[in-house]
């Protein structure tokens, strides 16, 4: 089974942490991203082997395919109107404007 791996830099540990979100507690450290990924694959193997041995339920891997990239959002009429007017002013579609505003907002929060 192929489980997604998330990798991030830990300032506290001065290195990279790789984790398998689908497998609780399954993570590993590495001085480089590559080393962290290599180590977490070993940890994943051991996690699955132990879970099977102990008769624990093994979760199915999540998938990026679960995200279609399509959302439907209900808005107040006044917001819809304001967004439509702004999109027209910018010469873009409503979808393009909404995607731009959402990405701008989420990137601002992440920073």
C-alpha positions as CSV (number, residue, x, y, z in Angstrom):
1,X,0.0,0.0,0.0
2,X,1.2,3.5,-0.8
3,X,0.6,6.0,2.0
4,X,1.1,9.7,1.5
5,X,4.1,11.2,3.4
6,X,4.3,14.8,4.7
7,X,7.7,16.3,5.3
8,X,8.4,19.6,7.2
9,X,11.4,21.3,8.7
10,X,11.6,21.4,12.5
11,X,13.4,24.4,13.8
12,X,13.4,22.9,17.3
13,X,15.0,19.6,16.0
14,X,17.2,21.4,13.4
15,X,16.2,18.8,10.8
16,X,13.3,17.3,8.8
17,X,10.4,15.3,10.1
18,X,8.6,13.0,7.8
19,X,5.2,11.6,8.9
20,X,2.6,9.2,7.6
21,X,-0.7,11.0,8.6
22,X,-2.8,7.9,8.0
23,X,-0.8,5.9,10.5
24,X,-1.0,7.5,14.0
25,X,2.4,8.1,15.5
26,X,4.4,7.0,12.4
27,X,7.1,9.6,11.9
28,X,10.9,9.8,11.5
29,X,13.7,12.4,11.7
30,X,16.4,13.1,9.1
31,X,19.0,15.8,8.6
32,X,17.8,16.1,5.0
33,X,14.4,15.6,3.5
34,X,15.6,12.5,1.6
35,X,16.9,10.9,4.9
36,X,13.7,11.7,6.7
37,X,11.7,10.1,3.9
38,X,14.0,7.0,3.9
39,X,13.6,6.6,7.6
40,X,9.8,7.1,7.7
41,X,9.5,4.3,5.0
42,X,11.2,2.0,7.4
43,X,9.0,3.2,10.3
44,X,5.9,2.7,8.1
45,X,7.0,-0.9,7.4
46,X,7.4,-1.6,11.1
47,X,4.2,0.2,12.0
48,X,2.2,-2.0,9.5
49,X,4.0,-5.2,10.6
50,X,3.3,-4.5,14.3
51,X,-0.4,-3.6,13.6
52,X,-0.9,-6.8,11.7
53,X,0.8,-8.9,14.4
54,X,-1.3,-7.3,17.1
55,X,-4.5,-7.6,15.1
56,X,-5.1,-3.9,14.9
57,X,-7.1,-2.3,12.1
58,X,-4.9,-1.0,9.4
59,X,-6.2,2.2,7.8
60,X,-6.5,2.5,4.0
61,X,-4.2,5.0,2.5
62,X,-5.8,8.4,1.9
63,X,-5.5,9.8,-1.6
64,X,-5.2,13.2,-3.2
65,X,-7.9,11.9,-5.5
66,X,-10.3,12.6,-2.7
67,X,-9.9,16.3,-3.5
68,X,-11.5,17.1,-6.8
69,X,-10.5,20.8,-6.8
70,X,-14.2,21.7,-7.1
71,X,-16.2,23.5,-4.4
72,X,-19.6,24.9,-4.2
73,X,-20.0,27.9,-1.9
74,X,-23.3,29.6,-1.0
75,X,-22.9,33.3,-0.4
76,X,-25.2,36.2,0.5
77,X,-26.5,38.0,-2.6
78,X,-24.6,41.1,-1.7
79,X,-21.3,39.3,-1.6
80,X,-22.1,37.5,-4.9
81,X,-22.8,40.9,-6.4
82,X,-19.6,42.5,-5.1
83,X,-17.5,39.5,-6.3
84,X,-19.1,39.6,-9.7
85,X,-18.5,43.4,-10.0
86,X,-14.8,43.0,-8.9
87,X,-14.3,40.1,-11.4
88,X,-15.8,42.3,-14.2
89,X,-13.6,45.2,-13.2
90,X,-10.5,42.9,-13.3
91,X,-11.6,41.3,-16.5
92,X,-11.6,37.8,-15.1
93,X,-14.2,35.1,-14.4
94,X,-15.8,34.8,-11.0
95,X,-14.0,31.5,-10.5
96,X,-10.6,33.0,-11.3
97,X,-11.2,35.8,-8.9
98,X,-12.4,33.5,-6.1
99,X,-9.4,31.2,-6.5
100,X,-7.1,34.2,-6.5
101,X,-8.6,35.6,-3.3
102,X,-8.6,32.2,-1.5
103,X,-5.0,31.5,-2.4
104,X,-4.0,35.0,-1.4
105,X,-5.8,34.5,1.9
106,X,-4.4,31.1,2.7
107,X,-0.8,32.1,1.8
108,X,-1.1,35.2,4.0
109,X,-2.2,32.9,6.9
110,X,0.6,30.5,6.3
111,X,3.2,33.3,6.4
